[in-house]
Amino acid sequence: MCRATVGYWRVAASKLRTITGDKVGGVSFNQAADATRKATQGEVNLDPRYGLTRSDFKNLIDAGRAAAITISCYITRYTTRRTNSFIGAHAVYVNDYAWRTTTCLCEKKKPGLDHGEYLVEDPGTTQAGYRWWSADLLYRAAEANGGGRINVMVCRDTEGVWRKGRMKAAIRTKASVTSKKLARIEKDRSYFVPYTREGNDWVSDTDGGLRNDWHRVKYADGKYGFTKGEALR
């Protein structure tokens, strides 16, 4: 949700669980999508998709979409990407994809071996934060849970899209609140966003929390800069 709105919405998992009314076990994609829509007053609409191929999934992530993906933790149980001691069905969050040649940041630890990697956050493990998984491991774990296919819940597209100004905010040279101001976001004006990225922290006007999500925006012909995530809707 934070990725889908580039930092504007950040709703606690406990609140989303309460909205579903389901107090036993995990929640379905449809329950999660409905709870998210209610919590954000309809601004964030998550899209459950079932039966995807590996290429389908890679194309989604490559296009700037983030997604929750269901996996079988039985497949990851003996790897450094295991979900502690859990071996059942589980959902993890996928934020990015990279093709590796000379480096390796995943559990394979084999620099020089050409392979794909996904940036994954697993809410069920004590290894906090984002970690790179090999594409092979993620695919096999997802297919084991999905009967040979991949089931996901997709966030909205955040790259190569048009967004409208939510509030007045600075457009800066870098993804940092201390960098030079170039222009200002105007409320309700449309801006082209080629991509989003993480940068330095900014303070949210919504809840006072810290965020580090930024839009790259085109604010005039041939002119680009960065604005904090909540500046656009």
N, C-alpha and C positions, 0 to 999 in steps of 0.2 A: 504494500500500500504506500509506504514511504517512497519507494522507487517510482510507482505509478504517478504520484503527484509531485515528484522531485522534492520531497521534504515537507510539503504543506501538511499532509495528514500523517499522523503517527498515533494509531490507536492501539492500546494495550491488548494483548491476546486474551487476557482475562475478561475484558469488556466484550470482545467479539464472542467469546464463549457464552457469556451471560445472555447476549442478544439471541443466540440460537435456541436457548432454552434446553439444550441437550447437556446433561450433566454426567453422562456415562460414556467412556471410550472416546475415540476420535470423532471428528465431525466430517461430513462429506463435503465435496467441493461445492455442491449446490448450497448447502447450509452456510459454508464460509462466504460464498459469493453474496448470498442474501444478507448476511450479517454485515458485511463490508459496505454494501449499498446503503443499508439503514444507518450505519455509524457515520457515514460521510454525506448524508443527505442526498444520496444519489450521484455524487460526483465521481466515485470510483466504482466502476462496473467490471468485475472480474469475469473472465470467459473460460468456463470449463471445456476442455476438448479431450476427446477420447480416441484411442486407436491410432495414434500418430506413429509414423516411421522415424527412424533415426534422422533422415534427411529433413523431414518435416520439422522436427524439434530443433535441429541445428539452425535451420533457416529462420525460425522464430527468434532465437536468441541473437543470431547474427544481425537481425533487422532492428535490434534495440528493444526487443520485448523481454521483460523479465517474467519468470514463471515459477510456480510451485509444481513439483513433480513427485509423483508417488513412487516409492521404491520398496524393494524387499531388503531389509537389513540382514537377512540371512546371507545374502551375497557379499555384503561388506564386512561381515563379522570378524574375519581374520586380517583385515587391512587397517592401516592407520586412519582410515576414514570411517571406522565403525561408529555406530550410535551407542556408545558405551557397551552394555551387555545385551541390549535389545536386539531381537532377531525377527521381529514381525514386520507388518506393513507400516510405512511411515512416509511423511512428506517432508521434503527439503526444498530450499529456495535457491534458484539458479539465476545469477545476475549477469554473467558474461561468458564469452567463449574466446579462446585463443589457440592458434596453431603454433606448436613449439618445434624448433629445429635444433638450435645449439643449447637451449636451456630446458630445464624441467622443474616445475614447481609442484607437481602432483605426487601421489604416493608411489609412483614408479621409480622415482629418483634415478632416471636414466637420461642425462643430458646427451644430446647428439642423436637420440632416437626420435624421428619425426612422429609426432602424435598430437591429437587435439586434447584440450583441457577445458573444463568448465569451472567457473568460480561459484562455489556453493556455500550456503550457510545452513547448518544443521541445528535446529532448535533443541534437539534431543541429546546433544553431546556436551560434555564438559570442556571440549576443545572449542572455546568460544570464538566467534567471528567467522569471517570468510576464509575458505581454504580452497585451493585448486584440487580438483579431482580429475583423473584421466577420463576422457570421453568414454573409453571402453568400459570402465567400472560403472559409471553412471548409467550408460545404456543397458548393461547387463542387469543391474539392480532394478531399473525401471521396467524392463521387459519381463523379468521374473515376477513382478507384481501385477503386470498388465496383460498376462497371457500372451506374451510375445510382441506386444505393442506398448506404446508409451502414453500415459494419461497425465495431463497437465491442467493447471489453471493459470491462464495468461493475463498479465497486466496490459494496460493500454500501451500503444506505441509512444515512445518518448524521443525518437530520433527521426529527422527528416519530416517534421510535422509543423503545423501552424498552431500557435497558442495565443490566447488573448491575455492582455495585462489584467492582473487581479488588483494591483495596487501600484502606487508610485514607488519606484525603487531605482537605485543606481545601476547603470550598465558600466562595467569596469573592464580594464585591460586584461586582468587575470581573475581566476576564480578565488578571489580573496577580498575581504572587506577593506583591506589596507591599500589595495592597488588604485591606480588613477581612475577617476570617473570620466567616462566618455560621453554619456548621455543619460536620459532617464526613461524608464518604462512608463508609458501612459496607460491609464486604466481603459480597458475595452479595446485598445488598439491591437491588431493582429501582428504577431512577430513569427518569422520563420526560425525554427530551432533545428539546426543540423545534427546536434547531438547534446547529450548531457554528460556530466562528469562529476567526480568528487573533488573537492578543493578544501580551502580553509573553512573553519567553522563560522557560522552566522547565527544570530539569536532570532528565534521564531517570534513573530508578532502574535501568533495564535496562542502559544502556551509558555513562552519564555525558554523553551528548550533549545539545545544546540543542534544544528544541522550542518551537513557539509556537502549538500547536493546543489549543483549549479546548472543553469541553462546556458548554452552557447547560443547567442541570438544575433540575427541580422537586424540592425536598427536603421540602416540607410544603404543605398546602393554601394555594394562592395565593402561595407563596414560592419565588422562583427565585434562583439564583446561578450562579457559574462554577466549574468544577473542571478541573484539568489533564487532558489527553487520556488519559494512561495510567491514570488512576484508574478508568476504566470499561472493560469488555470487551464 
